[in-house]
């Protein structure tokens, strides 16, 4: 019970009657009224309360007991009855009884409808919002409500207050709006002050960070210049690989330094690491881990540390030229094939370190086996030597039309194939190792190695020899390139021609095929030509995917260059052209990313004879006729510098960019 009654007789300012489905509106209005602040002095009135509370709402005020009796008592003790009007409350017997009870107490004029839904005095009974008791009032007692749909809920609540205390709505609403504007201004001012404070603190922190960044920048720039000076000195001393790595390290991780770029250019212009001073560097190959590089010379094969350039082994092979070198998968056996078919296997000493300072004497390595006698051939000049996929057999093709197949483990010749032709130019094992493809002057045959007989003869319908051929990765198809520049795609199981394409319409005159191979998926065919041109075709229909034009030749320049290589990751192709230059292409774009001219080697006898990629695709070994074997670190550094200088200045390269330039 309250200590002070309203008007001396009421405990509650108002009783809120509602249907349970409208309870949320009843709660909102109860809270709005009980927290509404009436002006302390309005037009001289001193009878206004400081606050409008309490307001009765049954679920918050009823005590356990007889519900109708408590409701009746609350209605008696309430000065006003506020009815939450909606079609739902209009159909409620309980709401109607509460209205009737309040009227019976003689307080009909103190009923205030608060309309949240529906239409009062509606012709549509479903949309009527007033209870029957209100609708039954005579016209002279008709009650008007506060409708939230017409004036908004806040204005409707203020209208209820105005009605309760006999205040003009406009006057009370204007004061309400002024008060709300005042509150908004206070809130905005507070937020603005807070934001300004945050901005001030953030500005101070930013300034401190900028000072710290500038200090760190100067420290890192000093480091870059110091490392760049060291790299430049190393380049002057011929340590080009280490100079390149130092310069790249600071370019990619420190603030951009022109000194570092200059050191990198100097190291690049150092022309790689020179590994030999012998005569006639021929075939070259990296070991599986890239630590060593081997190359054939006039009468020996040499093995170096590929990073330091230090000579480790010299293997005497006699006077026959070496046409093929291969490491086993482990890298501890080196196998050489010579022009007349002699195959030699060399065991590399265990524990050989890259810091060996002298050439190991002959007793420190061992010849495992020598095989390949071919004295009974009239013209035994070997044209090519290829190993099967597991390196258990080697096939050697000779100019006199024969092919010999050797078992590497037993060192025995297991088959001699007579092509019945003038000369065999090349041969190749199928990827499954079950068949051998042999290309001679006027024929191409596929031999079944389980029976050692020719299963299929491919009819090219011309008199031009096949210079290059290759099986698809699944061994089901093969591709051939003839001297008349016709590329043919065959079904390897039936010998049926699937498609052919005459590349004379694409290539420059006097261009001849040099090598041909499939990509790993078998969907793309890659060809390299004697002038350094690169052509890729779609294997399904021969459609041209990409073409990079090489050097123009004349009719005196149609001899083959000596080598070509596609990087193990397939991104770049390098070729020795007929004018003895090395060109490197990006295989997916018509773009030459590097070119090595014979004149760059400062020796008129330095014509390039061989090239090889390291297993990680980052380096190229280039052999030349004057005996030099040079290793070039092959991120395309000049492209890297020219195209990404802004990245050097602002932030490190992304992972994708680092992979693009062979830095990861």
C-alpha positions as CSV (number, residue, x, y, z in Angstrom):
1,X,0.0,0.0,0.0
2,X,1.3,3.5,-0.9
3,X,1.9,6.0,1.9
4,X,0.4,8.8,-0.3
5,X,-2.8,8.3,-2.3
6,X,-3.4,9.9,-5.7
7,X,-6.0,12.7,-5.3
8,X,-6.4,11.3,-1.8
9,X,-8.2,8.1,-2.9
10,X,-6.3,6.2,-5.7
11,X,-3.4,3.9,-5.3
12,X,-2.7,3.7,-9.0
13,X,-2.5,6.4,-11.7
14,X,-3.8,4.0,-14.3
15,X,-4.9,0.4,-14.9
16,X,-3.8,-1.1,-18.2
17,X,-6.2,-3.6,-19.7
18,X,-5.0,-5.8,-22.5
19,X,-5.2,-9.2,-24.3
20,X,-2.3,-11.5,-23.5
21,X,-1.2,-11.4,-27.2
22,X,-0.7,-7.6,-26.8
23,X,1.3,-7.9,-23.5
24,X,4.5,-6.5,-25.1
25,X,2.7,-3.2,-25.9
26,X,1.3,-3.2,-22.3
27,X,4.8,-3.5,-20.9
28,X,6.1,-0.8,-23.2
29,X,3.4,1.7,-22.3
30,X,3.7,0.9,-18.5
31,X,7.5,1.6,-18.7
32,X,6.9,4.7,-20.8
33,X,4.4,6.2,-18.3
34,X,6.3,5.3,-15.2
35,X,9.5,6.9,-16.6
36,X,7.9,10.0,-18.1
37,X,9.0,13.2,-16.5
38,X,6.3,15.8,-16.2
39,X,7.4,19.5,-16.3
40,X,7.7,20.8,-12.7
41,X,5.9,24.0,-13.6
42,X,3.6,24.1,-16.5
43,X,1.7,27.4,-17.0
44,X,1.7,27.9,-13.3
45,X,0.3,24.5,-12.4
46,X,1.6,23.1,-9.2
47,X,-0.6,20.0,-9.0
48,X,1.4,17.9,-11.5
49,X,3.2,14.9,-10.0
50,X,7.0,14.4,-10.5
51,X,6.4,11.0,-12.0
52,X,3.5,8.8,-13.2
53,X,3.8,5.8,-11.0
54,X,2.6,3.3,-10.1
55,X,0.7,2.0,-13.2
56,X,-1.2,-1.3,-12.7
57,X,-0.6,-4.2,-15.1
58,X,-2.1,-7.4,-13.9
59,X,0.9,-9.8,-14.4
60,X,3.1,-7.4,-12.5
61,X,0.7,-6.4,-9.7
62,X,-1.7,-9.3,-8.9
63,X,-1.1,-11.4,-5.8
64,X,-2.1,-15.1,-5.5
65,X,-5.8,-15.4,-4.6
66,X,-9.2,-14.7,-6.1
67,X,-8.3,-13.2,-9.4
68,X,-11.6,-11.4,-10.1
69,X,-11.6,-9.8,-6.7
70,X,-8.1,-8.5,-7.0
71,X,-8.9,-7.1,-10.5
72,X,-12.0,-5.4,-9.2
73,X,-10.0,-3.9,-6.3
74,X,-7.3,-2.7,-8.7
75,X,-9.8,-1.1,-10.9
76,X,-11.3,0.8,-7.9
77,X,-7.9,2.0,-6.8
78,X,-7.0,3.2,-10.3
79,X,-7.8,6.8,-11.5
80,X,-7.6,5.9,-15.2
81,X,-8.2,2.8,-17.3
82,X,-6.0,2.5,-20.4
83,X,-7.2,-0.1,-22.8
84,X,-4.7,-1.6,-25.3
85,X,-7.1,-1.7,-28.2
86,X,-6.7,-4.2,-31.0
87,X,-9.0,-6.7,-32.8
88,X,-7.7,-9.3,-30.3
89,X,-8.7,-7.3,-27.2
90,X,-12.0,-6.3,-28.8
91,X,-13.0,-10.0,-28.8
92,X,-11.7,-10.6,-25.2
93,X,-14.4,-11.1,-22.6
94,X,-12.0,-10.3,-19.8
95,X,-11.0,-6.9,-21.3
96,X,-14.7,-6.1,-21.9
97,X,-15.6,-7.0,-18.3
98,X,-12.8,-4.8,-17.0
99,X,-14.1,-1.9,-19.1
100,X,-17.7,-2.5,-17.9
101,X,-16.5,-2.8,-14.2
102,X,-14.7,0.6,-14.6
103,X,-17.7,2.2,-16.1
104,X,-20.0,0.9,-13.3
105,X,-17.7,2.7,-10.9
106,X,-18.7,6.0,-12.5
107,X,-15.3,6.6,-14.2
108,X,-16.3,6.3,-17.9
109,X,-14.7,9.7,-18.7
110,X,-11.4,8.3,-17.4
111,X,-11.2,5.6,-20.0
112,X,-8.3,6.1,-22.5
113,X,-8.0,3.8,-25.5
114,X,-4.5,3.2,-26.7
115,X,-5.0,1.8,-30.3
116,X,-2.2,-0.4,-31.6
117,X,-4.1,-2.2,-34.4
118,X,-7.5,-2.2,-36.1
119,X,-10.1,0.6,-36.6
120,X,-12.5,2.0,-34.0
121,X,-16.2,1.9,-34.9
122,X,-15.3,-0.2,-38.0
123,X,-18.0,-1.6,-40.2
124,X,-15.8,-4.7,-40.5
125,X,-16.2,-6.7,-37.3
126,X,-12.9,-8.5,-37.9
127,X,-11.1,-5.2,-37.9
128,X,-12.9,-3.6,-34.9
129,X,-10.5,-2.7,-32.1
130,X,-12.8,-1.3,-29.4
131,X,-14.4,-3.6,-26.8
132,X,-18.2,-3.9,-26.9
133,X,-18.5,-1.8,-23.7
134,X,-16.9,1.2,-25.3
135,X,-18.9,0.7,-28.5
136,X,-22.2,0.7,-26.5
137,X,-21.6,4.2,-25.1
138,X,-24.1,6.8,-26.4
139,X,-22.7,9.3,-29.0
140,X,-22.4,12.1,-26.4
141,X,-20.1,9.9,-24.4
142,X,-18.0,8.7,-27.4
143,X,-14.4,8.2,-26.4
144,X,-11.5,9.1,-28.7
145,X,-8.3,7.1,-28.4
146,X,-4.5,7.7,-29.1
147,X,-3.7,5.8,-32.3
148,X,-0.1,4.8,-32.8
149,X,-0.7,4.1,-36.5
150,X,-1.7,7.7,-37.1
151,X,0.7,9.6,-34.8
152,X,3.5,7.2,-33.9
153,X,3.8,5.4,-30.6
154,X,5.7,8.2,-28.7
155,X,3.2,10.8,-29.7
156,X,0.4,8.4,-28.7
157,X,1.9,7.9,-25.3
158,X,2.3,11.6,-24.8
159,X,-1.4,12.0,-25.8
160,X,-2.3,9.5,-23.0
161,X,-0.3,11.7,-20.5
162,X,-2.0,14.9,-21.8
163,X,-5.4,13.3,-21.3
164,X,-4.6,12.0,-17.8
165,X,-3.5,15.5,-16.6
166,X,-5.8,17.7,-18.7
167,X,-2.9,19.3,-20.6
168,X,-3.1,20.4,-24.2
169,X,-1.4,17.7,-26.4
170,X,0.4,20.2,-28.6
171,X,1.9,22.0,-25.6
172,X,3.1,18.8,-24.0
173,X,4.3,17.3,-27.3
174,X,6.4,20.4,-28.1
175,X,8.1,20.2,-24.7
176,X,8.7,16.6,-25.3
177,X,10.3,17.3,-28.7
178,X,12.5,20.0,-27.2
179,X,13.6,17.6,-24.5
180,X,14.4,14.9,-27.0
181,X,16.4,17.4,-29.1
182,X,18.2,18.4,-26.0
183,X,19.0,14.8,-25.2
184,X,20.1,14.1,-28.7
185,X,22.4,17.1,-28.6
186,X,23.9,16.0,-25.4
187,X,24.4,12.5,-26.8
188,X,25.9,13.9,-30.0
189,X,28.2,16.2,-28.1
190,X,29.3,13.4,-25.9
191,X,30.0,11.1,-28.8
192,X,31.8,13.9,-30.7
193,X,34.0,14.6,-27.7
194,X,34.7,10.9,-27.3
195,X,35.5,10.6,-31.1
196,X,37.7,13.6,-31.0
197,X,39.5,12.1,-28.0
198,X,39.9,8.8,-29.8
199,X,41.2,10.6,-32.9
200,X,43.6,12.6,-30.8
201,X,44.9,9.5,-29.1
202,X,45.0,7.6,-32.5
203,X,46.8,10.6,-34.0
204,X,49.4,10.5,-31.3
205,X,49.9,6.8,-31.6
206,X,50.1,7.1,-35.4
207,X,52.7,9.8,-35.1
208,X,54.7,7.7,-32.7
209,X,54.4,4.7,-35.1
210,X,55.5,6.8,-38.0
211,X,58.6,8.0,-36.1
212,X,59.3,4.3,-35.2
213,X,58.8,3.2,-38.8
214,X,61.1,5.9,-40.1
215,X,63.7,4.9,-37.6
216,X,63.4,1.2,-38.5
217,X,63.4,2.2,-42.2
218,X,66.7,4.0,-41.8
219,X,68.2,1.1,-39.9
220,X,67.0,-1.4,-42.6
221,X,68.2,0.9,-45.4
222,X,71.6,1.0,-43.8
223,X,71.6,-2.8,-43.6
224,X,70.6,-2.9,-47.3
225,X,73.5,-0.6,-48.3
226,X,76.0,-2.6,-46.2
227,X,74.9,-5.9,-47.7
228,X,74.8,-4.4,-51.2
229,X,78.4,-3.3,-50.8
230,X,79.3,-6.8,-49.7
231,X,77.4,-8.3,-52.7
232,X,79.2,-5.9,-55.1
233,X,82.6,-6.9,-53.7
234,X,81.7,-10.6,-54.2
235,X,80.6,-9.9,-57.7
236,X,83.9,-8.2,-58.4
237,X,85.7,-11.3,-57.1
238,X,83.6,-13.6,-59.3
239,X,81.4,-15.0,-56.6
240,X,78.3,-14.2,-58.6
241,X,75.9,-16.7,-57.1
242,X,76.5,-15.6,-53.5
243,X,76.4,-11.9,-54.6
244,X,73.0,-12.5,-56.3
245,X,71.5,-14.2,-53.2
246,X,72.7,-11.4,-50.9
247,X,71.3,-8.7,-53.2
248,X,68.0,-10.5,-53.6
249,X,67.7,-11.0,-49.8
250,X,67.8,-7.3,-49.1
251,X,65.7,-6.3,-52.2
252,X,62.9,-8.6,-51.2
253,X,62.9,-8.1,-47.4
254,X,64.4,-4.6,-46.8
255,X,63.5,-1.2,-48.1
256,X,64.4,-0.7,-51.7
257,X,68.0,0.2,-52.3
258,X,69.5,1.2,-55.6
259,X,72.8,-0.1,-54.4
260,X,71.3,-3.6,-54.0
261,X,69.8,-3.4,-57.5
262,X,73.2,-2.4,-58.9
263,X,74.9,-5.3,-57.1
264,X,72.3,-7.7,-58.5
265,X,72.8,-6.4,-62.0
266,X,76.6,-6.7,-61.6
267,X,76.2,-10.3,-60.4
268,X,73.9,-11.2,-63.3
269,X,76.3,-9.7,-65.8
270,X,79.1,-11.8,-64.3
271,X,78.0,-14.5,-66.7
272,X,77.5,-17.3,-64.2
273,X,80.1,-19.6,-62.7
274,X,82.7,-21.0,-65.1
275,X,83.5,-24.6,-64.2
276,X,86.1,-25.7,-66.8
277,X,88.9,-24.8,-69.1
278,X,89.1,-28.0,-71.1
279,X,88.2,-28.4,-74.8
280,X,84.7,-29.0,-76.2
281,X,82.1,-29.2,-73.4
282,X,79.4,-31.6,-74.7
283,X,76.5,-33.1,-72.9
284,X,75.8,-31.7,-69.4
285,X,73.5,-32.9,-66.6
286,X,72.7,-32.0,-62.9
287,X,72.6,-34.7,-60.2
288,X,69.1,-35.5,-58.8
289,X,69.7,-33.2,-55.8
290,X,71.2,-30.4,-57.9
291,X,74.5,-30.4,-55.9
292,X,76.7,-31.7,-58.7
293,X,76.9,-31.1,-62.4
294,X,78.6,-33.5,-64.9
295,X,79.7,-32.7,-68.4
296,X,81.5,-34.6,-71.2
297,X,84.6,-33.2,-72.8
298,X,86.9,-34.5,-75.6
299,X,88.4,-37.4,-73.7
300,X,86.9,-37.3,-70.2
301,X,83.8,-36.6,-68.1
302,X,84.1,-34.2,-65.2
303,X,82.0,-33.7,-62.1
304,X,81.8,-30.4,-60.2
305,X,80.2,-28.9,-57.1
306,X,77.5,-26.9,-59.0
307,X,77.4,-24.1,-56.4
308,X,81.1,-23.4,-55.7
309,X,82.3,-24.4,-59.2
310,X,85.0,-26.8,-57.6
311,X,86.1,-29.7,-59.7
312,X,85.5,-33.0,-57.8
313,X,86.1,-35.9,-60.3
314,X,87.7,-36.5,-63.7
315,X,86.6,-39.7,-65.4
316,X,88.7,-40.9,-68.3
317,X,86.4,-42.2,-71.1
318,X,88.8,-42.4,-74.0
319,X,88.6,-40.7,-77.3
320,X,85.1,-41.6,-78.3
321,X,82.6,-38.7,-77.9
322,X,80.1,-39.1,-75.1
323,X,76.5,-38.6,-76.4
324,X,74.6,-39.3,-73.2
325,X,75.1,-38.9,-69.4
326,X,72.7,-40.0,-66.7
327,X,72.7,-40.3,-62.9
328,X,70.8,-43.0,-61.2
329,X,67.9,-42.0,-58.9
330,X,70.2,-41.9,-55.8
331,X,72.9,-40.0,-57.6
332,X,75.8,-42.2,-56.6
333,X,76.2,-43.9,-60.1
334,X,77.0,-42.0,-63.2
335,X,76.4,-43.7,-66.6
336,X,77.9,-42.6,-69.9
337,X,77.1,-43.6,-73.4
338,X,79.6,-43.0,-76.2
339,X,79.3,-42.5,-79.9
340,X,80.1,-46.0,-80.9
341,X,77.7,-47.5,-78.3
342,X,80.1,-48.1,-75.3
343,X,78.2,-47.7,-72.0
344,X,80.2,-47.1,-68.8
345,X,78.9,-47.0,-65.2
346,X,80.9,-45.1,-62.7
347,X,80.5,-45.4,-58.9
348,X,80.9,-42.0,-57.2
349,X,82.8,-42.2,-53.9
350,X,80.8,-42.2,-50.7
351,X,81.1,-39.2,-48.5
352,X,82.5,-37.0,-51.3
353,X,82.1,-33.4,-50.0
354,X,81.6,-30.3,-52.0
355,X,84.6,-28.7,-50.2
356,X,87.1,-31.1,-51.8
357,X,90.0,-29.0,-52.9
358,X,91.8,-31.3,-55.4
359,X,90.8,-33.6,-58.2
360,X,90.3,-37.1,-56.8
361,X,92.9,-39.6,-58.2
362,X,91.6,-42.4,-60.3
363,X,91.8,-45.0,-57.5
364,X,89.1,-43.0,-55.6
365,X,86.4,-43.8,-58.0
366,X,85.4,-47.2,-59.5
367,X,84.2,-48.3,-63.0
368,X,81.3,-50.6,-62.3
369,X,81.0,-52.1,-65.7
370,X,81.8,-51.4,-69.4
371,X,79.5,-52.9,-72.0
372,X,78.4,-52.2,-75.5
373,X,80.7,-53.9,-78.0
374,X,79.6,-53.1,-81.5
375,X,82.5,-54.2,-83.7
376,X,80.4,-56.3,-86.0
377,X,78.5,-53.2,-87.3
378,X,79.7,-51.7,-90.5
379,X,78.9,-48.1,-89.5
380,X,78.3,-48.1,-85.8
381,X,78.0,-44.3,-85.2
382,X,75.4,-43.9,-82.4
383,X,72.7,-41.3,-83.1
384,X,70.8,-41.5,-79.7
385,X,70.7,-43.4,-76.5
386,X,67.6,-43.6,-74.3
387,X,66.8,-45.3,-71.0
388,X,63.5,-47.0,-70.2
389,X,61.3,-45.5,-67.4
390,X,63.0,-47.6,-64.6
391,X,66.5,-47.2,-66.1
392,X,66.8,-51.0,-66.3
393,X,67.5,-51.0,-70.1
394,X,69.1,-48.7,-72.5
395,X,68.4,-48.5,-76.3
396,X,71.1,-47.2,-78.6
397,X,70.2,-46.2,-82.2
398,X,72.9,-46.3,-84.9
399,X,73.3,-44.6,-88.2
400,X,73.6,-48.0,-90.0
401,X,69.9,-48.8,-89.2
402,X,70.3,-51.0,-86.1
403,X,69.1,-50.5,-82.5
404,X,70.7,-52.4,-79.6
405,X,68.9,-52.9,-76.3
406,X,71.0,-53.6,-73.2
407,X,70.0,-54.9,-69.8
408,X,71.7,-52.5,-67.4
409,X,71.9,-54.9,-64.5
410,X,73.3,-57.9,-66.3
411,X,75.3,-55.8,-68.8
412,X,74.1,-58.0,-71.6
413,X,72.7,-57.1,-75.0
414,X,69.1,-58.5,-74.9
415,X,68.0,-57.6,-78.4
416,X,69.3,-56.2,-81.8
417,X,66.6,-54.6,-83.9
418,X,67.3,-54.2,-87.7
419,X,65.1,-51.4,-89.0
420,X,65.8,-52.5,-92.6
421,X,66.5,-48.8,-93.3
422,X,69.4,-46.7,-94.2
423,X,69.8,-44.9,-90.8
424,X,67.9,-44.8,-87.5
425,X,67.7,-41.2,-86.3
426,X,66.1,-41.6,-82.9
427,X,64.2,-44.1,-80.6
428,X,62.1,-43.8,-77.5
429,X,60.6,-46.1,-74.9
430,X,56.9,-45.9,-74.1
431,X,56.1,-44.5,-70.6
432,X,54.9,-48.0,-69.5
433,X,58.2,-49.5,-70.8
434,X,56.5,-52.1,-72.9
435,X,57.2,-50.8,-76.4
436,X,60.0,-49.1,-78.3
437,X,59.4,-46.5,-81.0
438,X,62.1,-46.4,-83.7
439,X,62.3,-43.6,-86.4
440,X,64.5,-44.3,-89.4
441,X,65.1,-42.6,-92.7
442,X,61.9,-43.8,-94.3
443,X,60.0,-45.6,-91.6
444,X,58.5,-45.3,-88.1
445,X,57.9,-48.6,-86.3
446,X,56.6,-49.6,-82.9
447,X,58.2,-52.7,-81.3
448,X,56.6,-54.9,-78.7
449,X,59.5,-55.5,-76.2
450,X,57.9,-58.6,-74.8
451,X,58.3,-60.3,-78.2
452,X,60.9,-58.0,-79.7
453,X,59.1,-57.7,-83.0
454,X,57.5,-54.8,-84.9
455,X,53.8,-54.6,-84.2
456,X,53.0,-51.5,-86.1
457,X,54.5,-49.5,-88.9
458,X,53.3,-45.9,-89.3
459,X,52.8,-44.7,-92.8
460,X,53.9,-41.0,-93.2
461,X,53.4,-41.0,-97.0
462,X,56.4,-39.0,-97.7
463,X,60.2,-39.4,-98.1
464,X,61.2,-37.1,-95.2
465,X,62.8,-38.6,-92.1
466,X,61.2,-38.3,-88.7
467,X,63.4,-36.1,-86.6
468,X,61.5,-36.2,-83.4
469,X,58.9,-38.3,-81.7
470,X,57.3,-39.0,-78.3
471,X,54.8,-41.2,-76.6
472,X,51.9,-39.7,-74.7
473,X,52.0,-40.1,-70.9
474,X,49.5,-43.0,-71.1
475,X,51.4,-44.7,-73.9
476,X,48.2,-44.9,-76.0
477,X,49.2,-42.1,-78.5
478,X,52.4,-40.7,-80.0
479,X,53.4,-37.6,-81.8
480,X,56.0,-37.3,-84.7
481,X,57.7,-34.4,-86.5
482,X,59.1,-35.0,-90.0
483,X,61.7,-33.0,-91.9
484,X,59.1,-31.5,-94.1
485,X,57.6,-29.8,-91.0
486,X,54.5,-32.0,-90.8
487,X,53.4,-32.9,-87.3
488,X,51.4,-36.1,-87.0
489,X,49.4,-37.5,-84.1
490,X,48.9,-41.3,-84.0
491,X,47.0,-44.0,-82.2
492,X,49.9,-46.0,-80.9
493,X,47.8,-49.2,-80.5
494,X,46.4,-49.3,-84.0
495,X,48.9,-47.1,-86.0
496,X,46.0,-45.0,-87.3
497,X,46.7,-41.3,-88.0
498,X,44.4,-39.1,-85.8
499,X,45.4,-35.7,-87.2
500,X,48.2,-33.9,-88.9
501,X,49.2,-30.3,-89.3
502,X,51.7,-28.6,-91.7
503,X,53.6,-26.1,-89.7
504,X,55.3,-24.5,-92.8
505,X,52.4,-22.0,-92.7
506,X,53.4,-21.1,-89.1
507,X,57.2,-21.3,-88.9
508,X,59.9,-19.3,-90.6
509,X,61.7,-20.8,-93.7
510,X,64.4,-23.5,-93.2
511,X,63.1,-24.3,-89.7
512,X,63.4,-28.0,-88.6
513,X,62.0,-29.9,-85.6
514,X,64.5,-30.4,-82.9
515,X,62.5,-32.0,-80.0
516,X,58.9,-32.8,-79.2
517,X,57.2,-33.9,-76.0
518,X,53.9,-34.0,-74.1
519,X,53.2,-32.2,-70.9
520,X,52.4,-34.3,-67.8
521,X,48.7,-34.4,-68.5
522,X,49.1,-35.4,-72.2
523,X,46.8,-32.5,-73.3
524,X,49.5,-30.3,-74.6
525,X,52.4,-31.0,-77.1
526,X,55.5,-28.9,-76.9
527,X,57.9,-28.6,-79.9
528,X,61.3,-26.9,-80.1
529,X,62.9,-26.0,-83.5
530,X,66.4,-25.5,-84.7
531,X,66.0,-21.7,-84.8
532,X,64.8,-21.5,-81.2
533,X,61.1,-21.3,-82.0
534,X,58.6,-22.8,-79.6
535,X,55.2,-24.2,-80.6
536,X,52.6,-25.8,-78.4
537,X,49.6,-27.7,-79.7
538,X,46.4,-29.2,-78.2
539,X,46.7,-32.9,-78.5
540,X,43.0,-33.4,-79.1
541,X,42.9,-31.7,-82.5
542,X,46.3,-30.0,-83.1
543,X,44.9,-26.6,-82.4
544,X,47.8,-24.0,-81.9
545,X,47.9,-23.0,-78.2
546,X,51.1,-20.9,-78.3
547,X,53.9,-19.9,-80.7
548,X,57.1,-18.0,-79.9
549,X,59.1,-17.1,-83.1
550,X,62.8,-17.7,-83.1
551,X,65.7,-16.5,-85.3
552,X,65.3,-16.2,-89.1
553,X,67.6,-18.6,-91.0
554,X,68.9,-19.0,-94.5
555,X,69.5,-22.1,-96.5
556,X,73.1,-22.4,-95.1
557,X,71.8,-22.5,-91.5
558,X,69.7,-25.6,-91.5
559,X,72.0,-27.8,-89.3
560,X,70.6,-28.5,-85.9
561,X,71.7,-26.7,-82.8
562,X,72.9,-29.0,-80.1
563,X,70.5,-29.0,-77.3
564,X,67.2,-27.9,-75.8
565,X,65.6,-28.2,-72.4
566,X,62.2,-27.6,-70.7
567,X,62.4,-26.8,-67.0
568,X,61.2,-29.6,-64.7
569,X,58.3,-27.4,-63.5
570,X,57.3,-26.9,-67.2
571,X,57.3,-23.1,-66.9
572,X,60.3,-22.3,-69.1
573,X,61.9,-23.7,-72.2
574,X,65.6,-23.1,-73.2
575,X,67.0,-23.9,-76.6
576,X,70.3,-23.6,-78.5
577,X,69.6,-22.0,-81.8
578,X,71.5,-22.6,-85.1
579,X,73.3,-19.3,-84.6
580,X,74.6,-20.8,-81.3
581,X,72.6,-18.6,-79.0
582,X,70.6,-19.7,-76.0
583,X,67.1,-18.4,-75.7
584,X,64.7,-18.9,-72.7
585,X,61.0,-18.7,-73.2
586,X,58.1,-18.6,-70.8
587,X,56.0,-21.5,-72.1
588,X,52.6,-20.0,-71.4
589,X,53.3,-16.6,-73.0
590,X,54.9,-15.4,-76.2
591,X,57.8,-13.9,-74.3
592,X,61.6,-14.3,-74.3
593,X,62.8,-13.8,-70.8
594,X,66.5,-14.4,-71.3
595,X,68.9,-14.6,-74.3
596,X,72.6,-15.5,-74.1
597,X,74.6,-14.5,-77.2
598,X,77.8,-16.2,-78.2
599,X,79.4,-12.7,-78.2
600,X,78.6,-12.4,-74.5
601,X,81.1,-15.2,-73.7
602,X,84.0,-13.0,-75.0
603,X,85.4,-15.9,-77.0
604,X,85.0,-16.5,-80.8
605,X,85.2,-20.2,-80.1
606,X,82.5,-20.1,-77.3
607,X,79.7,-21.4,-79.5
608,X,77.0,-23.1,-77.2
609,X,76.8,-26.8,-77.5
610,X,74.6,-28.0,-74.6
611,X,72.2,-26.7,-72.0
612,X,70.6,-28.4,-68.9
613,X,68.2,-27.3,-66.1
614,X,68.8,-28.1,-62.5
615,X,66.1,-30.3,-60.8
616,X,64.6,-27.3,-59.1
617,X,64.4,-25.3,-62.4
618,X,66.4,-22.4,-60.9
619,X,69.7,-22.8,-62.7
620,X,70.9,-23.6,-66.3
621,X,74.2,-25.2,-67.2
622,X,75.5,-24.0,-70.5
623,X,78.4,-25.8,-72.3
624,X,80.4,-24.3,-75.1
625,X,82.8,-25.5,-77.8
626,X,85.7,-23.7,-76.1
627,X,85.4,-26.0,-73.1
628,X,83.6,-23.7,-70.8
629,X,80.7,-25.0,-68.7
630,X,78.9,-22.1,-67.0
631,X,76.0,-22.2,-64.5
632,X,73.5,-19.4,-64.5
633,X,71.2,-18.8,-61.7
634,X,67.9,-18.5,-63.5
635,X,65.3,-16.5,-61.8
636,X,64.7,-14.1,-64.7
637,X,66.4,-11.4,-62.7
638,X,66.2,-8.6,-65.2
639,X,62.5,-9.2,-65.6
640,X,62.1,-9.3,-61.9
641,X,63.8,-6.0,-61.4
642,X,62.1,-4.1,-64.3
643,X,58.6,-5.3,-63.6
644,X,58.5,-5.3,-59.8
645,X,60.6,-2.3,-58.7
646,X,57.6,-0.7,-57.1
647,X,57.0,-3.8,-55.1
648,X,60.5,-3.7,-53.8
649,X,59.9,-0.1,-52.7
650,X,56.6,-0.8,-50.9
651,X,56.2,-4.3,-49.7
652,X,57.7,-7.8,-50.1
653,X,56.6,-10.0,-53.0
654,X,53.6,-12.3,-52.6
655,X,54.1,-16.1,-52.5
656,X,52.7,-16.3,-56.0
657,X,55.2,-13.7,-57.2
658,X,58.1,-15.4,-55.5
659,X,57.1,-18.7,-57.2
660,X,56.8,-16.9,-60.6
661,X,60.4,-15.6,-60.3
662,X,61.8,-19.0,-59.0
663,X,62.6,-17.5,-55.6
664,X,60.6,-20.2,-53.7
